[in-house]
Amino acid sequence: MCGIVGYVGKRKARDILISGLKRLEYRGYDSAGIALLADDDLMVSKAVGKISQMELALSEAERESICGIAHTRWATHGAPNEVNAHPHTDSANEIALVHNGIIENYRTLREFLVRKGVTMRTQTDTEVLVHLVSLNYRGSLTEAVRDALTQVEGTYGIAVVSSKHAGEIVAARMGSPLVVGIGDDENFVASDVSAMLEHTNRVVYLEDGEIVTITPDNYRISTIQNVEISHKAQEISWTLDQIEKEGYDHFMLKEIHEQPDTVRNAMRGRLNIEEGIARLNGLNMQYEELRRINRILITACGTSWHSALIGKYLIEEIARVSTEVEYASEFRYRSPIIDDNTVLVGISQSGETADTLAAMREAKKRGDMVLGLVNVVGSTIARETDGGVYLHAGPEIGVASTKAFTAQVAVLSLIANILGRMRQSSVQFGQEMLQALQRIPEQIEQILANEDPIKRIARTYHKANNFLYLGRGINFPVALEGALKLKEISYIHAEGYPAAEMKHGPIALIDENMPVVVIALRDSVYDKVMLNISEVRARNGQVIAIATEGDTEIADRVNHVIYIPQTYRLLTPLLSVIPLQLLAYHIAVMRGCHVDQPRNLAKSVTVEQGPVDKVLSLS
């Protein structure tokens, strides 16, 4: 969600911090701010809107600073205005702090600070942190932060600077990601590696409950209880080119067109065609353990939840293992039944999704086997699970997920293949499935090469106010995903439904102004879907069909057809979703929407909304 960048070294901090913030714009934000130290002076600039607005306000002194912190805010407490923007400062204007997360007991802390004579200037929960640090300051900024955090309940990723410690940044993490970047005579801290990848690819990920003190030539990590910690630095394999647009108008379009490669990468080195079985060593499970699994519970949010639904269809049909899919935000607040032979799988592109992480931690507390499917190497979910699979999709900058979705489905297909071969599927079936998977990237390329008809359809319907998406079987979750993409980036109301459910309510909405996108592939339910199309057409609905290449019958029954190549039936979501991504993208562009940074959305939802103030005894 919000973005944090910090720098201390020999170069101009202002330039590095602004560049880092711009690399984090994809996360979504409504205001930005920066705190810089120069000649023992603390200078803060903040602005509502884009980073460029804040950049204009910087003074010449601020331009010369070699230490500072910066932040992009996505409002949770208080309106998006200059006062509520980060960084926040203490009453003496000596300490500045930026924060991602939610302080759950901030009301109690606020009352405590007011009783101490502190004047609160903002509506935010974050402001209490900087005043607590100030109240606990006894000459060491690190110890002041440590003492302050012992009084805090909630989630945070924070970075703190003080005019009394001009070459030092103190940062801490609890439930909100922070990573330290290691340079030559300079060091960094950020909420995402993309903010500093231009300068270093050597990083150390902070764990929950850890504090780091950063100077130009050193960093020291300890726990809140002051136990020193040593983490091995990791090298990030992503390159700067991968987080650039490379000639595309938007990151989302670039990432849609990267999917042939990202699906290949998700499968690379994992296919044993001869034996008809995939290899996923990261699962950390022996074949005998895989055979004992009698139930799989998948938890996820948003687009990842849709890929999980497809995983359910794949695993249940291919492996005959009972599979359930839970919204992570619901899972953590109920008590699902999990026995010794149940495996919980969490899916998250970022590996930091707060609800998914909380659900997995809850399962681990009970001793359950927990696996993760994540894209970001070294992310919290990757570090905390018993095993899992990396997607290898590379950095996904667009807020609306595209290539991570297809990479997730590809990996879930491999998991279904392994479980199927362990239980019932023949070598021949496994070979045919993996061979079909091998062809998927080339087939995606075919769809992407035929983008113009999709643009024309987008031009026809880009002024529509409502869309309905219909699919059956394994393509029902694709209908959900198509509707979500349109909602996210074009702000058009759209709903996904099982095609047969249309007559149980949504059919009342259909008229000549309602475009209906139907996934109508040549499979066992093709005739049923054609009946659903007839019901829409009888009410003057405008039908856009996703159909199987060579299906000439459907062209006379609908208004528009987008063809996709034929593949193994259970792999069709990897193809049928591509036209829906492109349709949403082109409609959003034609409506003048900000495709990569849609309003009110954030890329990585690393906080849970709605804090519960907890009682804390303070003297």
Salt bridges, closest charged atoms under 4 A:
ASP15 OD1 - ARG14 NH1 2.53
GLU55 OE2 - ARG14 NH2 3.59
GLU55 OE1 - LYS22 NZ 3.30
GLU60 OE2 - ARG63 NE 3.34
GLU64 OE2 - LYS12 NZ 3.67
GLU94 OE1 - LYS164 NZ 3.50
GLU104 OE1 - LYS614 NZ 3.49
ASP125 OD1 - HIS77 ND1 3.38
GLU127 OE2 - ARG121 NE 3.96
GLU127 OE2 - HIS131 NE2 3.04
GLU143 OE1 - ARG146 NE 3.13
GLU168 OE2 - HIS165 ND1 3.88
ASP185 OD2 - LYS10 NZ 3.82
GLU186 OE2 - ARG11 NH2 2.81
ASP192 OD2 - ARG27 NH1 3.37
GLU198 OE1 - ARG23 NH2 3.56
GLU207 OE2 - ARG383 NE 2.74
ASP208 OD1 - ARG173 NE 2.67
ASP208 OD2 - ARG361 NH2 2.78
GLU210 OE1 - HIS231 NE2 2.84
GLU228 OE1 - ARG220 NE 3.43
GLU244 OE2 - ARG23 NH1 2.90
GLU258 OE2 - LYS254 NZ 2.77
GLU258 OE1 - LYS403 NZ 2.74
ASP261 OD1 - ARG264 NH1 3.07
GLU288 OE1 - ARG291 NH1 3.29
GLU316 OE2 - LYS312 NZ 3.17
GLU317 OE2 - ARG569 NH2 2.16
GLU324 OE2 - ARG295 NE 2.96
GLU326 OE2 - ARG334 NH2 2.02
GLU352 OE1 - ARG173 NH2 3.73
ASP355 OD1 - ARG332 NH1 3.13
ASP368 OD2 - ARG366 NE 3.61
GLU384 OE2 - ARG361 NH2 2.67
ASP386 OD1 - LYS364 NZ 3.87
GLU396 OE1 - LYS603 NZ 2.69
GLU445 OE2 - ARG264 NH2 3.10
GLU451 OE1 - HIS257 NE2 2.92
GLU451 OE2 - HIS586 NE2 2.61
ASP452 OD1 - LYS455 NZ 3.99
GLU481 OE1 - HIS306 ND1 2.77
GLU481 OE2 - LYS485 NZ 2.61
GLU488 OE1 - LYS485 NZ 3.07
GLU495 OE2 - HIS493 NE2 2.95
ASP551 OD1 - ARG522 NH2 3.42
GLU553 OE1 - ARG522 NH2 3.04
GLU553 OE2 - ARG557 NH1 3.41
GLU608 OE1 - ARG332 NH1 3.28
